[in-house]
């Protein structure tokens, strides 16, 4: 702005008035300033200005894996919804590491966010307490632990009941289950419901059919190999690991498995044999999360409570 003021022969304050559309500037002066702006290619740093004014209008979104189709859809929708409200978006991935999550969240909170959306991998969110009364925090696809807060997630228990019953209805009794890790709340809830439905049907859940893959492609491959090595192989598989679906889909034909996958994924409808996918509607989830965060921002000044 100082460069523009020198080029136009005016004060920095006058440049500010022109840029803010204030009326107490003569047409001639306004024209000189606008010409200098055009010649110098000046673009105002609205983010820095917002920080100075204490009104950041910036949402933070933290997810375990930005490349995962489910979380990628959430991030895209959050960014779109934020833009519709004139807000910017900061995105961070945690690599499924609770310590990395905490570092990323703390770094974002230091940038005066107007709200945080968090798909957490941590089991203790007490570290967020210092911001709970000043910055709206909404959990996505996870539930808060150690702190009260809003959470928007799919009904994991109902989803698992639906897909397990679907396979039973199609004559499958040897149904395997693959998840990320039992430390992940969504996996634990889905596994419990899967076992519940089998029990209600009079089928004892085979512990060898429940395999955890971790969060890496190598882990998924090892989990599938463990099912392949069983003398009494399953005839169907429920994949609770959204990131694993594409890897699994490439191998189920060799295993002759019927596959039901939590989370739709690219090219799922083009695979042969076909699979069944439970669409968790991540974009709708993201829309509702942003709406909830903005509601908190408007009505409570950032204070969150259980939902």
N, C-alpha and C positions, 0 to 999 in steps of 0.2 A: 504493500500500500504506500510505503514511503517512495518507492520508485515511481508509482503512478502520480503521486502528489508532485514530485519534482518535474515529471514530464508535462503535467497539466498546469503547473505554476499555481498550485493551490495547497491548502493544508491537508494533512492526513485526515483530520476531522471532516473536511468537506468530501473527501473521497468516500469516507464511511457513510456520510449522509446520502450521497448519490447511490451507493451500492444498496443501502437499506430503503431506497425509494422515498426518502423524506422530501417534503415539499418546499422547504425553505432554502432552495438552491436555484439560482437563475438558470434559464434555459441555456444561455451561452456557456456558463460554467459546467453545467451538466454535460453538454456536448463535448467540451474539452476533456472532461474526465472519462467519458465513455470512449472517446477516440484513443486516449492513452491506454485504457484497459484493453481495447482491441489490439492495439499495436504491440503491447507487451505480453499479451496472452495470459492475463491474470485470471486465476480462478480462486475464489475465496475458499479457504479451508473451513467448511461448515462444522466439521468435527471438532477442530481446535477451538472454534468460536463457541460451540456448545459447551465444551468443557469449561471454558472461562466463565460462561454465563451460569454454569451449574445446572444445565438442562441438556443432558447428553443425547437423548432420543436415540439411544443405541441399545439394541438387544444383544445379549450374549447367548449362544447356543453351544452346549458342550455335549458331545456324544462319544461313545466308545470307539467307533470306527467310521470315519467319514466315507469310506469306500463301500461299506455294507449297504446293499440296496434299500433295506428298510430305513436305516438312519440317513442315507443320502436323500431319500424322498422327504423325510422330515425336515432336513436342513434346507432343501430347496423350497418347501412350502413355507417354512418360517421366514426365509428371506423374502419370499414373494409377499406374504402377509405383512411383514414389517414395512416393506416398501410402499404398500398401499396406505400405510399410516404415516408416511414420510419419515420412516426410521431406517437407520443403518443396522447391519448385522455383523457381529464378530463371531467367527466359528472356530472351535478348537476340538481336536480329537484327543482322547486319553490313552489310546492303545490298550484299553482294558486294564489299566494300571491305576489302582486307587490313589497312590501317591502322586502319580502324574495328574490325575483328576484334580486333586487338591491344589497342586501348583498352578494348573491352568485356570481353575476357578478363581483363585486368589489374585492371579495376574489380571484377569478380566475385571474383577471387582475393583481393582485399583484404578481402572479407567472410567470410573463413574458411570457404570451401566444404569440404564433406566429399568432393566429387568433381566433376569437370567432364566433360561430354559435348560434343564439338566437331565440327561439320560445317564444316570449314575451307575458306576460299578462298585462304589464304596458301600460298606455296611454300617458306617457311622457318619452321619451328616451334621454332627454337632459343631464341626468347624464353621458351618454356615450361620451359626447363631448370631454372630456379631453383625451380620447384615440383615437379619430377618425383619427388623423393624424399620428398615430404611429402603430396602430394595426388594421388589416382588420377585419371588422365586417359585417356579412351577416345575415339578418333576414330570418327565415324559417317559412312559413305558417302565417306570420304576416307582417304588414308593419310598417316602422318606423314613429314615431311621435315626432316632436321636434328636429329632427336631420336628415340630409341627409344620405342615406345609401342604399345598395343593398338589395333587397328583392326577394325571390323566393317563390311563393305560387301558389296554385291551383286557377283557375278562378272560384271563389265562385259564382258569379252571373250567369255565363254560366251553372255551375253545377246545380244550383237550377232551372233554366229555363228548363233544360233537364229533371230533375226528376219530376217536376210539370206537364209538358206537357205529360210525359210518363203516369202519373196517369189519366190525363184528357182523353188521347187517349184510356185508358182502361175503360172508362165510369164512373170514380169517379168524383163527384162534391163536396162532403163533405170531404175535405182534410185538415187534421190537420198538424201542424208543431211543432216540439220540438227542442229547442236549448239550449245551455249552459246558455247564458246570453246576453242581448242586448249590454252589454259593450264589448263583444268579437266581434272584427271586422268581423270575418268570419260568425258568426251567424247573425249579422245585415245585411250583404250583401246578404246572402241566403234568409233571411226572406223578404227583400225588393223585390227580384226577384220572389219569390213565390207569393207574393201579386200582383205583376205586371202581371204575367201570368194568374192568376185567373181573374183579372180585364179585361184583353184582351179577355178572354173567356166569359165575361159578367157575371161572378160570383162574388158576393160581399163576400170578405173575412170575415168570422165569427171571431170576436176578441177572442171568447172563444176557438177557435181551435188552437190559437197560445200560447203555454205554454213554460215556461222556467224552466229548471230543476236544474240550478246551476251545481255544480261539484261533487255532492255526490250521491251514490246509493239511499239514502233516498229521495233526491230531485227528482230523476228520478221516483221513485215509486209514490211519491205524484203527480207528473205531469201526470202520466198515470191514477192515480185514479181520477184526476180532469176531464179527458176526459171520463172516465167510468161513472162519475156521471151526465154527460150532458143528458138532456132529448132527444136531437137530436144528437145522437152520430155520429162521423165521420166514414166514411167507409175506409179511407186510412190515413196513417201517413208518413210524411217525418221526419226522424230523422237526425238532423244536429249535434247531439252530439255523436261523435265517441265513447266516453267512455260508453255511455248509450246503445249502440246497442244490446249488449248481454242481458242486463236486459230487454230491450223492447221486444226483440225477444221471450223471455220466456213468455210474457204476451199477445202478439197480437192475439194468437189463441183464448184466452178467449174473447177478444174484437171483434173478427172477422174483424180485420183490415188488409188491404194490406199494407205492410211495404216497404218503400224505405229508405235505409240507406246511408248516406255519410260515406265513409271509409269502406272498406272490413274488416272483422274480423274473427278470428279463428272459424271454424265449421259452418260458414255462409251457406256453400253449403250443409251441412248435415241436416239443419233444415227442419221441416215439420209443417205447410205449408212453402213453399220456400219463400225467400225474394229477393228483388232486391237491389244490393249494387253498389254504385258508387265508383269504385276504384280510390283513389287519388294518387296512385303510390308513396308512401312515400320514397321508396328506390331511385327511380329516382330523386325525389326532393332533397334528401340528396346528391346524387352523383353530381348533378348540383351545389348545394350550396358549396360543398367542392371545386369543380373545379373553381367556381367563386372566392372563398376566396384565393385559390392559385394563381389565375391570378392577383388578387389585390396585393398579396404579391410580386410577381415577377416584376410587371410593375409600381406600384405606391408607393411602400414602405409603404403600409398600408392605404393610403388615400382612402376614399370611396366617392362615389357620387351616385346620384339617378340612378336607373336602371328601 
